[in-house]
Amino acid sequence: MATAAQAAAAFVSFLSSSTTHHAAPSFVSFLAAAATAGPRLTSRYRSRRVAAVVAQLPTTHPEVAAGEKKIRWSSRAVRSFAMAELEARKMRYPTTGTEGLLMGILVEGTSGAAKLLRANGITLLKVREEAANVLGKSEMFYFSPMHPPLTEAAQRALDWAVNEKLKSGEDGEVTANHLLLGIWSDKESAGHKILASLGFDDEKSSLLAKTAGEEAAMSPR
């Protein structure tokens, strides 16, 4: 399970290098401090750290990208995204695909989505093995970029999560549950194929969808 310091460090690096998304210097500085201070943070600053994670993940939704509609991603979803990039690099893949997003959810480990996957025997190790079966293994001496760009399927999963939240009209955040449902929604994606091969199905997806709103309402601010 990823530590808060690891997740914060990865996300700071992502924000600093992104060409399409910008964060206020104070926010980046704060997350940098969180990454280095780790468990030494006081409870007051831990609360600030959780509340601060309202940055947008990459989106092609025009209203969200333009800032006309504000979408908050939960801290668990943001950590999952950061871990997805790290997993893509570990696998030596040139891009972060839906398989990476799936692994990121499992590495983060604390969301309802991750708990449902583990309860059904879908573990990080199994997903890594299936990813290698579906996508093949990378060249041993290939080095992934620092931030492997999203595949079209991964971007669709993020956009699906945002769209579902917008359509619901409910308050709260876009969570890792929404992200997992976005992965499952694309039947041609590597993530969907991996999930299906490991026993995930529409019944489990429906169960997850029922709890997505609850987790959004309960997400820490």
N, C-alpha and C positions, 0 to 999 in steps of 0.2 A: 504494500500500500504506500502510495507516495506521501512524503512528509509535506507539511505546509511550506517549509523552506524551499524544497525542491520545486514545488509547483509555482511558488512565487518567483523563483529565479528564472524558471523557464518562461513564465508569462511576461516578466520584465523584458527578457531578451526578445520575445516576439513583438511586444509593443514598440521597443526601441528600433527594430529593423523594418517594421511594416511601412509600406509606402502608401497604403490606402486608409489606414486608421491611425489616429493620433490621440495621445493622452496628455493631460496637463502635466507639466514637469513635476508638480508636487505629488501627483499620484504615482508617477514612475519612481520618483525618489523614495516615496513611502514604501512601495513594494520592494525596492532595492534594499531598503533597511530591513524589511521583514525577512527577505531572503538571507541576509547575513546574520540577523539577530536571532532568528528562529525561536526556540523556546524561551529566550530571555526577554521576549516582549512582555510588557505588562498586560493585564487583562483589558485595560482601557484601549491600548493600541491594537490588541487582537480584535476587539470589536470594530475599531476603525478599519482594520484590514479587510474584514468580512464585508462591511458596509461599502467599502470603496470599490469592490469588484462589480462594477456595473458597466464596464466597458463593453462595446460591441465586439462580437466575433465577426469574421468576414461575412458579408452578405451581399446579394445581388438584388435584394428587395429595395426598389428605388426610394420609397418613403422612409424606410429605416436608414438607408445609406445617407440620405440627405438630411437626416435628423428631424424630419417632420413628425415621425412617430418614435417614441422612446421605448426601446426594448431592453429590459434588464436580463442578463444571463446570471443564473445562480453561481455562487462561488464553486460549487461542485462541477457544474458544466464547464466553467472556465478552466478549472484544474484538469478536467478530463481532456479538454482540447490541448492544453499544454503537454500533457502526458502522451497524447496521440502523436505529436511531433517527435517526441523523444523515442517512442516505440518505432516510428517509421525509420528513424536514424539507426536504431539498434538492428532493425531488419535489413538495413542498407538499401532501402527503397528510395527512389528519386522523388517520390511524391508522398503526401499524406492522404490516404484513401479512406474509404469507409471501414476497411479492416483496421486501420490505425485508430480511427475514432472509437471503434469497438474495444480495441485494446486499451485505449486511454481511459474509457469508462471503467474497465476492470482494474487498471492500475490505481486510479483514484480511489475506488473501492468502497466509498461510504454512501453513495446514492442509492435510491430505491431500485434503479435500473441494475446497478452492479450486484445488489443483494439478490434480485430476482434471477439474474443470470447464474450466480453461484449456487443458488438454491436448486437450480435445474441442471447442475453439473457442468455449466459452461464456464470454464476457468481460463485464465490468461494463457497458460501453457497450451491448452487445447486450441485456443484461437490462433496462437502463433503457429502451431503445427498445421492447422487447416489453411492459414494464410499462405504458408509455403506450398501447400498442395494446390491451392487455387491459382496463385500468382507466380509460383516458382520461387526458387532461391536466387538471391542477387549474387553478383560476382564477388568473390571473396575480398578483392582489393578495391572494390568500389566504395567511395565515401560519399554519403548523402550530404546534401546542403544543410547548413545550419537550421534553416526553416524550410523543410520540404514543402513545396506548394501543394495546395489542395487539388485533388482530382475533381473533375466535373461532378462525379457521383457524390463525393464528400461535400462539395458546395451545395448540391441539391439537398442533402440531408440537413445541413444547417438551415437552408432556406425553408425547408418543409417544417422544421421545428418552429421557426419564427412565424410562418404563415398560420400554423395551427394555433399558436398563442394569440395571434391577432384575430383570427376568426372566432375564438372562444369569447372574446370580449371580457375576459376575467382579469382581475388584478393578479399580481404575483409575477414570478420570474419564469423564464424559459429554463427548464431544468435538464439534467442528464436523461431523465425519462423521455422528454420530448426528443432529445438527440438520438436515443436508441430507436424510438419509433420512426424517426426520419431515416435512419439506416435501413430499417425493416421495410419501409415504404417503397424502396427501389429494388424491385425483384432482380434486376440485372446487375446490381452492385456486388462487389466482392463480399462486403459485410453481410448482405442478405444471404448469399450462398453459404457463407461460413456459419451463420446462425442456423439456417435450415439444416445443414449437415450435422449440427450438434443438437438438434431436437427442438429448437425454437420454432413456434408456429403461430398461426393467427389467434389461437385461443390465449396463448401467453401474451401476445401483443395486446389483445383486448383487455386482459387483466392489468397490464401495465398502463394502458390508456386511462383506465378508471382511477388509477392512483396518481396520474401525472398532475392533475389539478390540485390534489391534496398536498403533494410535495411542494408544488409551487407556492401554495398558501403558507406552508410551514417553513419555507427556506429562510435561513438567517439573513437579516438585513445588515 
